[in-house]
Amino acid sequence: MPTIFDELLERFQAYLAGVDSDLVADEVARIGWDMPVRSLEPRAIDCLGLLDRIAELAPTNARPLARFVADHRAELRWGQTYTAADFGQGFIDNYGWLEVFGTRGHFVNDAAAGGLLILGPGIIYPDHHHIAEEIYIPLTSGTEWRMGEGNFHIRDAGEVIHHASNVSHAMRTGTEPLMALYLWRGGPLAQKSIIGSGGKG
């Protein structure tokens, strides 16, 4: 009988299958989806109260994933890479991620990581970069994104945002929260990002 984790992975994969992007399709094809389950204890964080609003905001194609995560939030292991010492308590109260698969997620994968990022309203995720190449797909609209030395631009739900290795990027939410799907490959999959705009643009 499928577990909630099996269904989580299925909904994650099903959303990606509907994204019209060669970059995403190539990455999805590289991922070995027959992954062993990792036994993890659930862990809650403060920003999980945003999930119901996120599920309301998500477009039709993203809603099955967003609603499932909201309904099963207490059974999942949520993480935070940073502490209040990095960006302040206000950021920590409105930030977190769920790794679906990877080196620390609900499914074991040493070659790629995939999951969901949450940011609450009115939050700035400062410039940061990391070795791993990253694909982001916002599941909610209205957040501003910046890459390299460029300006902030509002991105709509479903847009594909690609950050090459060590390219700095930042996000700035408006009046609504952000949920974004992410895929990492080609670097340490649990690396804490390097803060600052040192990455190439």
C-alpha positions as MATLAB code, in Angstrom:
seq = 'MPTIFDELLERFQAYLAGVDSDLVADEVARIGWDMPVRSLEPRAIDCLGLLDRIAELAPTNARPLARFVADHRAELRWGQTYTAADFGQGFIDNYGWLEVFGTRGHFVNDAAAGGLLILGPGIIYPDHHHIAEEIYIPLTSGTEWRMGEGNFHIRDAGEVIHHASNVSHAMRTGTEPLMALYLWRGGPLAQKSIIGSGGKG';
ca = [
       0.000    0.000    0.000;
       1.473    3.396   -0.974;
       2.571    5.632    1.902;
       2.134    9.387    2.121;
       5.793    9.647    1.101;
       5.128    7.662   -2.071;
       2.252    9.991   -2.882;
       4.386   13.044   -2.131;
       7.016   11.853   -4.601;
       4.341   11.017   -7.182;
       2.775   14.487   -6.929;
       6.192   16.134   -7.090;
       7.046   14.156  -10.227;
       3.598   14.721  -11.753;
       3.928   18.488  -11.405;
       7.353   18.436  -13.064;
       6.007   16.299  -15.925;
       3.602   19.112  -16.786;
       6.233   21.877  -16.921;
       6.882   22.991  -20.505;
      10.659   23.360  -20.377;
      13.435   21.404  -22.088;
      15.742   22.187  -19.162;
      13.293   20.688  -16.679;
      12.480   17.730  -18.930;
      16.190   16.915  -19.283;
      16.686   17.087  -15.522;
      13.618   14.947  -14.818;
      14.913   12.347  -17.278;
      18.263   12.217  -15.456;
      16.722   11.526  -12.069;
      16.337    7.896  -11.071;
      12.835    8.013   -9.583;
      12.929    4.528   -8.052;
      14.471    5.762   -4.802;
      14.609    4.017   -1.439;
      12.707    5.628    1.412;
      14.722    7.177    4.235;
      13.206    6.864    7.699;
      12.909   10.373    9.135;
      11.182   11.712   12.191;
       8.691   14.522   11.467;
       9.912   18.006   12.306;
       7.751   21.130   12.356;
       8.879   24.736   11.883;
       7.087   28.043   12.417;
       6.313   28.858    8.779;
       4.040   25.834    8.262;
       1.044   28.005    9.095;
       1.542   29.586    5.655;
       0.761   26.360    3.816;
      -3.008   26.789    3.634;
      -2.639   30.210    2.024;
       0.001   28.814   -0.347;
      -2.391   26.042   -1.416;
      -5.050   28.678   -2.138;
      -2.619   30.751   -4.206;
      -1.135   27.868   -6.199;
      -2.371   27.585   -9.796;
      -4.451   24.588  -10.818;
      -1.510   22.449  -11.949;
       0.442   23.041   -8.707;
      -2.479   22.774   -6.297;
      -2.463   18.950   -5.909;
       1.136   19.126   -4.682;
       0.679   22.234   -2.527;
      -2.563   20.955   -0.967;
      -1.072   17.531   -0.235;
       1.900   19.109    1.526;
      -0.416   21.365    3.528;
      -2.637   18.447    4.566;
       0.320   16.268    5.636;
       2.623   18.955    7.036;
       2.781   17.327   10.489;
       4.052   14.029    9.050;
       6.970   15.531    7.132;
      10.473   16.562    8.125;
      10.996   20.261    7.552;
      14.408   21.867    7.640;
      16.209   25.175    7.964;
      19.765   25.748    6.807;
      20.164   29.049    8.627;
      19.693   30.306   12.170;
      18.595   33.644   13.616;
      22.281   34.568   13.810;
      22.428   34.586    9.998;
      19.408   36.712    9.024;
      17.447   37.452   12.202;
      14.515   35.785   13.945;
      11.948   37.315   11.598;
      13.504   35.464    8.669;
      13.703   32.167   10.550;
      10.038   32.399   11.558;
       9.091   32.704    7.878;
      11.508   30.327    6.168;
      11.963   26.620    5.685;
      12.232   23.787    3.222;
      11.074   20.252    2.665;
      13.543   17.961    0.921;
      11.561   15.310   -0.938;
      14.672   13.493   -2.159;
      18.409   13.974   -1.807;
      21.104   13.305    0.756;
      18.804   14.237    3.670;
      15.280   13.970    2.239;
      12.461   11.468    2.567;
      13.928    9.542   -0.379;
      17.607    8.695   -0.819;
      19.375   10.209   -3.825;
      23.084   11.053   -3.870;
      23.076   12.564   -7.384;
      20.268   15.106   -7.188;
      18.030   16.820   -4.655;
      14.506   18.094   -5.000;
      12.144   19.790   -2.632;
      10.087   22.828   -1.726;
      11.122   26.195   -0.301;
       8.779   28.394    1.753;
       9.206   32.118    2.416;
       6.635   34.205    4.251;
       5.404   37.645    3.129;
       7.749   40.619    3.351;
      10.918   38.520    3.537;
      14.245   39.116    1.798;
      16.404   36.051    1.154;
      19.717   37.866    0.625;
      22.217   37.220   -2.152;
      23.700   33.757   -1.817;
      25.345   31.136   -4.009;
      26.415   27.511   -3.927;
      28.320   25.006   -6.016;
      25.271   22.985   -7.021;
      23.380   24.002  -10.148;
      19.799   24.877   -9.308;
      16.429   25.008  -11.013;
      13.615   26.849   -9.242;
       9.948   26.850  -10.233;
       7.756   29.165   -8.137;
       4.402   27.603   -7.282;
       3.030   31.005   -6.212;
       3.283   34.332   -8.033;
       4.398   37.772   -6.898;
       7.884   37.158   -5.493;
      10.775   39.180   -6.901;
      13.917   37.270   -7.941;
      17.393   38.554   -8.722;
      20.328   36.815  -10.364;
      23.945   37.999  -10.342;
      24.227   41.792  -10.504;
      20.804   42.187  -12.146;
      17.692   43.844  -10.801;
      14.790   42.187   -9.010;
      12.011   40.956  -11.319;
       8.618   39.545  -10.363;
       8.254   35.915  -11.407;
       4.957   34.168  -12.005;
       4.030   30.696  -10.817;
       5.349   28.118  -13.265;
       8.293   30.150  -14.551;
      11.552   28.205  -14.715;
      14.490   29.975  -13.053;
      17.948   28.514  -13.643;
      20.992   29.303  -11.503;
      24.259   27.911  -12.815;
      26.946   26.819  -10.357;
      28.073   29.633   -8.037;
      25.780   32.254   -9.586;
      24.447   34.513   -6.818;
      20.706   34.981   -6.469;
      18.217   36.549   -4.084;
      14.465   36.587   -3.501;
      12.117   39.213   -2.076;
       8.519   38.358   -1.247;
       5.658   40.827   -1.398;
       2.341   40.639    0.426;
       1.937   36.887   -0.168;
       4.108   33.889    0.739;
       6.275   31.965   -1.697;
       6.449   28.264   -2.300;
       9.013   27.244   -4.893;
       9.983   23.803   -6.132;
      13.733   23.309   -6.452;
      16.083   20.821   -8.091;
      19.806   20.706   -7.279;
      22.563   18.790   -9.047;
      26.300   18.868   -9.632;
      27.561   19.870   -6.206;
      27.293   19.144   -2.480;
      23.548   18.608   -2.088;
      23.417   19.674    1.559;
      25.812   22.638    1.320;
      24.945   25.721    3.314;
      24.825   28.569    0.823;
      27.584   31.191    0.828;
      26.051   34.549    1.719;
      26.860   37.560   -0.433;
      27.023   38.350   -4.130;
      30.377   36.731   -4.761;
      28.939   34.416   -7.386;
      29.304   35.301  -11.046;
      26.324   36.839  -12.807;
];
